Amino acid sequence: MKNSNNFDVNELKSAAQKGNVDDFINKNLSGDAAKKVKSILSDKNAMEKMLSTPEAKALFKKFTEE
């Protein structure tokens, strides 16, 4: 299942389950986007703010569906 950013959500889910999120980010995002995502993931306050958005909640719902 591809999203609007043209990467497969199932591939992201698989990478997360295997602990390969960094590899997935580097492979599927531009250098600037990858740097920004990694910065957010390493900042607890930024992460909490991001996870509280409706978009993040929808993505989380996709990850938890089987």
N, CA, C and O atoms as a Maestro MAE file, in Angstrom:
{
 s_m_m2io_version
 :::
 2.0.0
}

f_m_ct {
 s_m_title
 :::
 protein
 m_atom[264] {
  # First column is atom index #
  i_m_mmod_type
  r_m_x_coord
  r_m_y_coord
  r_m_z_coord
  i_m_residue_number
  s_m_chain_name
  s_m_pdb_residue_name
  s_m_pdb_atom_name
  i_m_atomic_number
  :::
  1 25 0.838 -1.169 0.000 1 A "MET " " N  " 7
  2 3 0.000 0.000 0.000 1 A "MET " " CA " 6
  3 2 0.888 1.239 0.000 1 A "MET " " C  " 6
  4 15 1.617 1.476 0.964 1 A "MET " " O  " 8
  5 25 0.838 2.013 -1.041 2 A "LYS " " N  " 7
  6 3 1.640 3.235 -1.144 2 A "LYS " " CA " 6
  7 2 0.860 4.402 -0.562 2 A "LYS " " C  " 6
  8 15 -0.364 4.453 -0.680 2 A "LYS " " O  " 8
  9 25 1.558 5.338 0.064 3 A "ASN " " N  " 7
  10 3 0.899 6.536 0.556 3 A "ASN " " CA " 6
  11 2 1.197 7.686 -0.389 3 A "ASN " " C  " 6
  12 15 1.795 7.485 -1.446 3 A "ASN " " O  " 8
  13 25 0.785 8.886 -0.017 4 A "SER " " N  " 7
  14 3 0.966 10.040 -0.902 4 A "SER " " CA " 6
  15 2 2.431 10.422 -1.089 4 A "SER " " C  " 6
  16 15 2.749 11.183 -2.003 4 A "SER " " O  " 8
  17 25 3.329 9.913 -0.248 5 A "ASN " " N  " 7
  18 3 4.754 10.187 -0.392 5 A "ASN " " CA " 6
  19 2 5.464 9.127 -1.215 5 A "ASN " " C  " 6
  20 15 6.688 9.145 -1.336 5 A "ASN " " O  " 8
  21 25 4.690 8.197 -1.786 6 A "ASN " " N  " 7
  22 3 5.207 7.150 -2.656 6 A "ASN " " CA " 6
  23 2 6.124 6.152 -1.972 6 A "ASN " " C  " 6
  24 15 7.064 5.658 -2.594 6 A "ASN " " O  " 8
  25 25 5.875 5.847 -0.715 7 A "PHE " " N  " 7
  26 3 6.553 4.718 -0.106 7 A "PHE " " CA " 6
  27 2 5.499 3.787 0.467 7 A "PHE " " C  " 6
  28 15 4.397 4.202 0.825 7 A "PHE " " O  " 8
  29 25 5.864 2.538 0.542 8 A "ASP " " N  " 7
  30 3 4.946 1.497 0.964 8 A "ASP " " CA " 6
  31 2 4.846 1.472 2.490 8 A "ASP " " C  " 6
  32 15 5.842 1.264 3.183 8 A "ASP " " O  " 8
  33 25 3.642 1.686 2.998 9 A "VAL " " N  " 7
  34 3 3.418 1.707 4.430 9 A "VAL " " CA " 6
  35 2 3.781 0.360 5.054 9 A "VAL " " C  " 6
  36 15 4.284 0.306 6.176 9 A "VAL " " O  " 8
  37 25 3.528 -0.713 4.331 10 A "ASN " " N  " 7
  38 3 3.877 -2.040 4.848 10 A "ASN " " CA " 6
  39 2 5.386 -2.214 4.966 10 A "ASN " " C  " 6
  40 15 5.863 -2.895 5.874 10 A "ASN " " O  " 8
  41 25 6.142 -1.603 4.053 11 A "GLU " " N  " 7
  42 3 7.600 -1.650 4.156 11 A "GLU " " CA " 6
  43 2 8.076 -0.883 5.385 11 A "GLU " " C  " 6
  44 15 8.998 -1.312 6.078 11 A "GLU " " O  " 8
  45 25 7.437 0.258 5.650 12 A "LEU " " N  " 7
  46 3 7.775 1.034 6.847 12 A "LEU " " CA " 6
  47 2 7.449 0.235 8.100 12 A "LEU " " C  " 6
  48 15 8.239 0.199 9.043 12 A "LEU " " O  " 8
  49 25 6.289 -0.403 8.110 13 A "LYS " " N  " 7
  50 3 5.895 -1.229 9.255 13 A "LYS " " CA " 6
  51 2 6.906 -2.351 9.475 13 A "LYS " " C  " 6
  52 15 7.318 -2.609 10.606 13 A "LYS " " O  " 8
  53 25 7.298 -3.009 8.404 14 A "SER " " N  " 7
  54 3 8.269 -4.093 8.491 14 A "SER " " CA " 6
  55 2 9.612 -3.586 9.014 14 A "SER " " C  " 6
  56 15 10.234 -4.224 9.863 14 A "SER " " O  " 8
  57 25 10.053 -2.437 8.506 15 A "ALA " " N  " 7
  58 3 11.319 -1.859 8.956 15 A "ALA " " CA " 6
  59 2 11.251 -1.522 10.445 15 A "ALA " " C  " 6
  60 15 12.215 -1.743 11.177 15 A "ALA " " O  " 8
  61 25 10.126 -0.995 10.889 16 A "ALA " " N  " 7
  62 3 9.967 -0.659 12.306 16 A "ALA " " CA " 6
  63 2 10.018 -1.917 13.165 16 A "ALA " " C  " 6
  64 15 10.648 -1.926 14.222 16 A "ALA " " O  " 8
  65 25 9.362 -2.966 12.717 17 A "GLN " " N  " 7
  66 3 9.338 -4.213 13.473 17 A "GLN " " CA " 6
  67 2 10.721 -4.857 13.554 17 A "GLN " " C  " 6
  68 15 11.041 -5.531 14.533 17 A "GLN " " O  " 8
  69 25 11.536 -4.647 12.524 18 A "LYS " " N  " 7
  70 3 12.872 -5.235 12.482 18 A "LYS " " CA " 6
  71 2 13.947 -4.319 13.061 18 A "LYS " " C  " 6
  72 15 15.112 -4.706 13.151 18 A "LYS " " O  " 8
  73 25 13.556 -3.099 13.455 19 A "GLY " " N  " 7
  74 3 14.525 -2.152 13.986 19 A "GLY " " CA " 6
  75 2 15.369 -1.494 12.914 19 A "GLY " " C  " 6
  76 15 16.482 -1.045 13.187 19 A "GLY " " O  " 8
  77 25 14.846 -1.433 11.681 20 A "ASN " " N  " 7
  78 3 15.592 -0.859 10.551 20 A "ASN " " CA " 6
  79 2 15.001 0.460 10.069 20 A "ASN " " C  " 6
  80 15 15.055 0.762 8.876 20 A "ASN " " O  " 8
  81 25 14.443 1.241 10.970 21 A "VAL " " N  " 7
  82 3 13.794 2.487 10.565 21 A "VAL " " CA " 6
  83 2 14.793 3.462 9.947 21 A "VAL " " C  " 6
  84 15 14.472 4.134 8.967 21 A "VAL " " O  " 8
  85 25 15.992 3.547 10.505 22 A "ASP " " N  " 7
  86 3 17.000 4.458 9.941 22 A "ASP " " CA " 6
  87 2 17.293 4.120 8.486 22 A "ASP " " C  " 6
  88 15 17.372 5.011 7.641 22 A "ASP " " O  " 8
  89 25 17.453 2.840 8.196 23 A "ASP " " N  " 7
  90 3 17.711 2.426 6.813 23 A "ASP " " CA " 6
  91 2 16.541 2.810 5.915 23 A "ASP " " C  " 6
  92 15 16.736 3.303 4.804 23 A "ASP " " O  " 8
  93 25 15.318 2.578 6.408 24 A "PHE " " N  " 7
  94 3 14.129 2.914 5.628 24 A "PHE " " CA " 6
  95 2 14.072 4.418 5.357 24 A "PHE " " C  " 6
  96 15 13.808 4.840 4.231 24 A "PHE " " O  " 8
  97 25 14.317 5.215 6.381 25 A "ILE " " N  " 7
  98 3 14.286 6.677 6.241 25 A "ILE " " CA " 6
  99 2 15.327 7.127 5.218 25 A "ILE " " C  " 6
  100 15 15.029 7.933 4.337 25 A "ILE " " O  " 8
  101 25 16.541 6.608 5.337 26 A "ASN " " N  " 7
  102 3 17.608 6.998 4.413 26 A "ASN " " CA " 6
  103 2 17.292 6.598 2.975 26 A "ASN " " C  " 6
  104 15 17.635 7.323 2.041 26 A "ASN " " O  " 8
  105 25 16.651 5.469 2.793 27 A "LYS " " N  " 7
  106 3 16.336 4.960 1.462 27 A "LYS " " CA " 6
  107 2 15.162 5.700 0.815 27 A "LYS " " C  " 6
  108 15 15.139 5.878 -0.403 27 A "LYS " " O  " 8
  109 25 14.192 6.131 1.620 28 A "ASN " " N  " 7
  110 3 12.937 6.630 1.070 28 A "ASN " " CA " 6
  111 2 12.701 8.134 1.186 28 A "ASN " " C  " 6
  112 15 11.733 8.647 0.625 28 A "ASN " " O  " 8
  113 25 13.561 8.841 1.896 29 A "LEU " " N  " 7
  114 3 13.394 10.282 2.048 29 A "LEU " " CA " 6
  115 2 14.622 11.017 1.526 29 A "LEU " " C  " 6
  116 15 15.720 10.463 1.477 29 A "LEU " " O  " 8
  117 25 14.420 12.268 1.139 30 A "SER " " N  " 7
  118 3 15.557 13.094 0.725 30 A "SER " " CA " 6
  119 2 16.451 13.329 1.936 30 A "SER " " C  " 6
  120 15 16.035 13.105 3.072 30 A "SER " " O  " 8
  121 25 17.645 13.767 1.701 31 A "GLY " " N  " 7
  122 3 18.587 14.013 2.788 31 A "GLY " " CA " 6
  123 2 18.047 14.972 3.828 31 A "GLY " " C  " 6
  124 15 18.169 14.726 5.028 31 A "GLY " " O  " 8
  125 25 17.444 16.079 3.370 32 A "ASP " " N  " 7
  126 3 16.887 17.064 4.300 32 A "ASP " " CA " 6
  127 2 15.713 16.498 5.082 32 A "ASP " " C  " 6
  128 15 15.613 16.709 6.291 32 A "ASP " " O  " 8
  129 25 14.823 15.780 4.405 33 A "ALA " " N  " 7
  130 3 13.656 15.194 5.073 33 A "ALA " " CA " 6
  131 2 14.099 14.140 6.084 33 A "ALA " " C  " 6
  132 15 13.566 14.077 7.191 33 A "ALA " " O  " 8
  133 25 15.068 13.320 5.707 34 A "ALA " " N  " 7
  134 3 15.575 12.288 6.614 34 A "ALA " " CA " 6
  135 2 16.171 12.922 7.863 34 A "ALA " " C  " 6
  136 15 15.945 12.443 8.974 34 A "ALA " " O  " 8
  137 25 16.926 13.991 7.685 35 A "LYS " " N  " 7
  138 3 17.538 14.684 8.816 35 A "LYS " " CA " 6
  139 2 16.467 15.241 9.754 35 A "LYS " " C  " 6
  140 15 16.602 15.154 10.974 35 A "LYS " " O  " 8
  141 25 15.408 15.810 9.187 36 A "LYS " " N  " 7
  142 3 14.331 16.389 9.993 36 A "LYS " " CA " 6
  143 2 13.595 15.296 10.770 36 A "LYS " " C  " 6
  144 15 13.315 15.460 11.957 36 A "LYS " " O  " 8
  145 25 13.284 14.188 10.106 37 A "VAL " " N  " 7
  146 3 12.583 13.084 10.770 37 A "VAL " " CA " 6
  147 2 13.433 12.533 11.908 37 A "VAL " " C  " 6
  148 15 12.921 12.296 13.002 37 A "VAL " " O  " 8
  149 25 14.712 12.329 11.666 38 A "LYS " " N  " 7
  150 3 15.590 11.805 12.710 38 A "LYS " " CA " 6
  151 2 15.703 12.778 13.887 38 A "LYS " " C  " 6
  152 15 15.805 12.360 15.040 38 A "LYS " " O  " 8
  153 25 15.683 14.068 13.588 39 A "SER " " N  " 7
  154 3 15.731 15.071 14.642 39 A "SER " " CA " 6
  155 2 14.478 15.001 15.512 39 A "SER " " C  " 6
  156 15 14.560 15.079 16.738 39 A "SER " " O  " 8
  157 25 13.329 14.855 14.874 40 A "ILE " " N  " 7
  158 3 12.069 14.747 15.622 40 A "ILE " " CA " 6
  159 2 12.049 13.468 16.452 40 A "ILE " " C  " 6
  160 15 11.635 13.484 17.612 40 A "ILE " " O  " 8
  161 25 12.494 12.363 15.863 41 A "LEU " " N  " 7
  162 3 12.480 11.086 16.572 41 A "LEU " " CA " 6
  163 2 13.395 11.080 17.790 41 A "LEU " " C  " 6
  164 15 13.175 10.313 18.727 41 A "LEU " " O  " 8
  165 25 14.422 11.932 17.785 42 A "SER " " N  " 7
  166 3 15.356 11.966 18.908 42 A "SER " " CA " 6
  167 2 14.977 12.998 19.974 42 A "SER " " C  " 6
  168 15 15.648 13.091 21.002 42 A "SER " " O  " 8
  169 25 13.910 13.777 19.745 43 A "ASP " " N  " 7
  170 3 13.475 14.826 20.670 43 A "ASP " " CA " 6
  171 2 12.114 14.434 21.249 43 A "ASP " " C  " 6
  172 15 11.111 14.422 20.535 43 A "ASP " " O  " 8
  173 25 12.085 14.114 22.542 44 A "LYS " " N  " 7
  174 3 10.861 13.620 23.180 44 A "LYS " " CA " 6
  175 2 9.693 14.590 23.009 44 A "LYS " " C  " 6
  176 15 8.590 14.159 22.675 44 A "LYS " " O  " 8
  177 25 9.905 15.885 23.230 45 A "ASN " " N  " 7
  178 3 8.814 16.859 23.118 45 A "ASN " " CA " 6
  179 2 8.305 16.962 21.687 45 A "ASN " " C  " 6
  180 15 7.097 17.026 21.463 45 A "ASN " " O  " 8
  181 25 9.207 16.980 20.725 46 A "ALA " " N  " 7
  182 3 8.806 17.046 19.319 46 A "ALA " " CA " 6
  183 2 8.053 15.781 18.926 46 A "ALA " " C  " 6
  184 15 7.078 15.841 18.176 46 A "ALA " " O  " 8
  185 25 8.501 14.647 19.428 47 A "MET " " N  " 7
  186 3 7.855 13.371 19.132 47 A "MET " " CA " 6
  187 2 6.435 13.348 19.686 47 A "MET " " C  " 6
  188 15 5.508 12.934 18.990 47 A "MET " " O  " 8
  189 25 6.255 13.787 20.925 48 A "GLU " " N  " 7
  190 3 4.925 13.820 21.528 48 A "GLU " " CA " 6
  191 2 3.996 14.751 20.749 48 A "GLU " " C  " 6
  192 15 2.826 14.432 20.538 48 A "GLU " " O  " 8
  193 25 4.516 15.894 20.326 49 A "LYS " " N  " 7
  194 3 3.713 16.843 19.543 49 A "LYS " " CA " 6
  195 2 3.306 16.213 18.215 49 A "LYS " " C  " 6
  196 15 2.154 16.331 17.798 49 A "LYS " " O  " 8
  197 25 4.242 15.550 17.557 50 A "MET " " N  " 7
  198 3 3.953 14.926 16.274 50 A "MET " " CA " 6
  199 2 2.939 13.790 16.434 50 A "MET " " C  " 6
  200 15 2.023 13.657 15.623 50 A "MET " " O  " 8
  201 25 3.098 12.983 17.467 51 A "LEU " " N  " 7
  202 3 2.206 11.837 17.662 51 A "LEU " " CA " 6
  203 2 0.791 12.244 18.048 51 A "LEU " " C  " 6
  204 15 -0.129 11.431 17.961 51 A "LEU " " O  " 8
  205 25 0.606 13.475 18.468 52 A "SER " " N  " 7
  206 3 -0.724 13.931 18.852 52 A "SER " " CA " 6
  207 2 -1.539 14.436 17.656 52 A "SER " " C  " 6
  208 15 -2.712 14.774 17.812 52 A "SER " " O  " 8
  209 25 -0.934 14.489 16.475 53 A "THR " " N  " 7
  210 3 -1.651 14.977 15.292 53 A "THR " " CA " 6
  211 2 -2.598 13.913 14.743 53 A "THR " " C  " 6
  212 15 -2.353 12.719 14.911 53 A "THR " " O  " 8
  213 25 -3.675 14.339 14.088 54 A "PRO " " N  " 7
  214 3 -4.604 13.378 13.477 54 A "PRO " " CA " 6
  215 2 -3.921 12.480 12.441 54 A "PRO " " C  " 6
  216 15 -4.268 11.306 12.313 54 A "PRO " " O  " 8
  217 25 -2.954 13.027 11.707 55 A "GLU " " N  " 7
  218 3 -2.238 12.238 10.695 55 A "GLU " " CA " 6
  219 2 -1.438 11.114 11.338 55 A "GLU " " C  " 6
  220 15 -1.434 9.986 10.846 55 A "GLU " " O  " 8
  221 25 -0.764 11.425 12.432 56 A "ALA " " N  " 7
  222 3 0.024 10.402 13.124 56 A "ALA " " CA " 6
  223 2 -0.885 9.330 13.712 56 A "ALA " " C  " 6
  224 15 -0.558 8.143 13.682 56 A "ALA " " O  " 8
  225 25 -2.019 9.752 14.244 57 A "LYS " " N  " 7
  226 3 -2.970 8.785 14.803 57 A "LYS " " CA " 6
  227 2 -3.506 7.861 13.716 57 A "LYS " " C  " 6
  228 15 -3.685 6.666 13.950 57 A "LYS " " O  " 8
  229 25 -3.762 8.407 12.532 58 A "ALA " " N  " 7
  230 3 -4.243 7.583 11.412 58 A "ALA " " CA " 6
  231 2 -3.166 6.599 10.969 58 A "ALA " " C  " 6
  232 15 -3.467 5.440 10.684 58 A "ALA " " O  " 8
  233 25 -1.921 7.046 10.910 59 A "LEU " " N  " 7
  234 3 -0.820 6.164 10.537 59 A "LEU " " CA " 6
  235 2 -0.637 5.064 11.581 59 A "LEU " " C  " 6
  236 15 -0.433 3.900 11.238 59 A "LEU " " O  " 8
  237 25 -0.712 5.440 12.844 60 A "PHE " " N  " 7
  238 3 -0.596 4.443 13.905 60 A "PHE " " CA " 6
  239 2 -1.704 3.404 13.781 60 A "PHE " " C  " 6
  240 15 -1.470 2.215 13.995 60 A "PHE " " O  " 8
  241 25 -2.899 3.847 13.440 61 A "LYS " " N  " 7
  242 3 -4.012 2.920 13.261 61 A "LYS " " CA " 6
  243 2 -3.720 1.929 12.138 61 A "LYS " " C  " 6
  244 15 -4.038 0.746 12.256 61 A "LYS " " O  " 8
  245 25 -3.110 2.411 11.040 62 A "LYS " " N  " 7
  246 3 -2.736 1.523 9.932 62 A "LYS " " CA " 6
  247 2 -1.705 0.501 10.385 62 A "LYS " " C  " 6
  248 15 -1.770 -0.662 9.986 62 A "LYS " " O  " 8
  249 25 -0.759 0.919 11.211 63 A "PHE " " N  " 7
  250 3 0.279 0.011 11.700 63 A "PHE " " CA " 6
  251 2 -0.279 -1.067 12.598 63 A "PHE " " C  " 6
  252 15 0.223 -2.191 12.600 63 A "PHE " " O  " 8
  253 25 -1.300 -0.750 13.357 64 A "THR " " N  " 7
  254 3 -1.824 -1.706 14.318 64 A "THR " " CA " 6
  255 2 -2.902 -2.613 13.740 64 A "THR " " C  " 6
  256 15 -3.319 -3.572 14.390 64 A "THR " " O  " 8
  257 25 -3.349 -2.323 12.540 65 A "GLU " " N  " 7
  258 3 -4.324 -3.199 11.894 65 A "GLU " " CA " 6
  259 2 -3.598 -4.375 11.282 65 A "GLU " " C  " 6
  260 15 -2.496 -4.229 10.754 65 A "GLU " " O  " 8
  261 25 -4.196 -5.507 11.349 66 A "GLU " " N  " 7
  262 3 -3.594 -6.711 10.739 66 A "GLU " " CA " 6
  263 2 -4.292 -7.041 9.457 66 A "GLU " " C  " 6
  264 15 -3.936 -8.016 8.794 66 A "GLU " " O  " 8
  :::
 }
 m_bond[263] {
  # First column is bond index #
  i_m_from
  i_m_to
  i_m_order
  :::
  1 1 2 1
  2 2 3 1
  3 3 4 2
  4 3 5 1
  5 5 6 1
  6 6 7 1
  7 7 8 2
  8 7 9 1
  9 9 10 1
  10 10 11 1
  11 11 12 2
  12 11 13 1
  13 13 14 1
  14 14 15 1
  15 15 16 2
  16 15 17 1
  17 17 18 1
  18 18 19 1
  19 19 20 2
  20 19 21 1
  21 21 22 1
  22 22 23 1
  23 23 24 2
  24 23 25 1
  25 25 26 1
  26 26 27 1
  27 27 28 2
  28 27 29 1
  29 29 30 1
  30 30 31 1
  31 31 32 2
  32 31 33 1
  33 33 34 1
  34 34 35 1
  35 35 36 2
  36 35 37 1
  37 37 38 1
  38 38 39 1
  39 39 40 2
  40 39 41 1
  41 41 42 1
  42 42 43 1
  43 43 44 2
  44 43 45 1
  45 45 46 1
  46 46 47 1
  47 47 48 2
  48 47 49 1
  49 49 50 1
  50 50 51 1
  51 51 52 2
  52 51 53 1
  53 53 54 1
  54 54 55 1
  55 55 56 2
  56 55 57 1
  57 57 58 1
  58 58 59 1
  59 59 60 2
  60 59 61 1
  61 61 62 1
  62 62 63 1
  63 63 64 2
  64 63 65 1
  65 65 66 1
  66 66 67 1
  67 67 68 2
  68 67 69 1
  69 69 70 1
  70 70 71 1
  71 71 72 2
  72 71 73 1
  73 73 74 1
  74 74 75 1
  75 75 76 2
  76 75 77 1
  77 77 78 1
  78 78 79 1
  79 79 80 2
  80 79 81 1
  81 81 82 1
  82 82 83 1
  83 83 84 2
  84 83 85 1
  85 85 86 1
  86 86 87 1
  87 87 88 2
  88 87 89 1
  89 89 90 1
  90 90 91 1
  91 91 92 2
  92 91 93 1
  93 93 94 1
  94 94 95 1
  95 95 96 2
  96 95 97 1
  97 97 98 1
  98 98 99 1
  99 99 100 2
  100 99 101 1
  101 101 102 1
  102 102 103 1
  103 103 104 2
  104 103 105 1
  105 105 106 1
  106 106 107 1
  107 107 108 2
  108 107 109 1
  109 109 110 1
  110 110 111 1
  111 111 112 2
  112 111 113 1
  113 113 114 1
  114 114 115 1
  115 115 116 2
  116 115 117 1
  117 117 118 1
  118 118 119 1
  119 119 120 2
  120 119 121 1
  121 121 122 1
  122 122 123 1
  123 123 124 2
  124 123 125 1
  125 125 126 1
  126 126 127 1
  127 127 128 2
  128 127 129 1
  129 129 130 1
  130 130 131 1
  131 131 132 2
  132 131 133 1
  133 133 134 1
  134 134 135 1
  135 135 136 2
  136 135 137 1
  137 137 138 1
  138 138 139 1
  139 139 140 2
  140 139 141 1
  141 141 142 1
  142 142 143 1
  143 143 144 2
  144 143 145 1
  145 145 146 1
  146 146 147 1
  147 147 148 2
  148 147 149 1
  149 149 150 1
  150 150 151 1
  151 151 152 2
  152 151 153 1
  153 153 154 1
  154 154 155 1
  155 155 156 2
  156 155 157 1
  157 157 158 1
  158 158 159 1
  159 159 160 2
  160 159 161 1
  161 161 162 1
  162 162 163 1
  163 163 164 2
  164 163 165 1
  165 165 166 1
  166 166 167 1
  167 167 168 2
  168 167 169 1
  169 169 170 1
  170 170 171 1
  171 171 172 2
  172 171 173 1
  173 173 174 1
  174 174 175 1
  175 175 176 2
  176 175 177 1
  177 177 178 1
  178 178 179 1
  179 179 180 2
  180 179 181 1
  181 181 182 1
  182 182 183 1
  183 183 184 2
  184 183 185 1
  185 185 186 1
  186 186 187 1
  187 187 188 2
  188 187 189 1
  189 189 190 1
  190 190 191 1
  191 191 192 2
  192 191 193 1
  193 193 194 1
  194 194 195 1
  195 195 196 2
  196 195 197 1
  197 197 198 1
  198 198 199 1
  199 199 200 2
  200 199 201 1
  201 201 202 1
  202 202 203 1
  203 203 204 2
  204 203 205 1
  205 205 206 1
  206 206 207 1
  207 207 208 2
  208 207 209 1
  209 209 210 1
  210 210 211 1
  211 211 212 2
  212 211 213 1
  213 213 214 1
  214 214 215 1
  215 215 216 2
  216 215 217 1
  217 217 218 1
  218 218 219 1
  219 219 220 2
  220 219 221 1
  221 221 222 1
  222 222 223 1
  223 223 224 2
  224 223 225 1
  225 225 226 1
  226 226 227 1
  227 227 228 2
  228 227 229 1
  229 229 230 1
  230 230 231 1
  231 231 232 2
  232 231 233 1
  233 233 234 1
  234 234 235 1
  235 235 236 2
  236 235 237 1
  237 237 238 1
  238 238 239 1
  239 239 240 2
  240 239 241 1
  241 241 242 1
  242 242 243 1
  243 243 244 2
  244 243 245 1
  245 245 246 1
  246 246 247 1
  247 247 248 2
  248 247 249 1
  249 249 250 1
  250 250 251 1
  251 251 252 2
  252 251 253 1
  253 253 254 1
  254 254 255 1
  255 255 256 2
  256 255 257 1
  257 257 258 1
  258 258 259 1
  259 259 260 2
  260 259 261 1
  261 261 262 1
  262 262 263 1
  263 263 264 2
  :::
 }
}
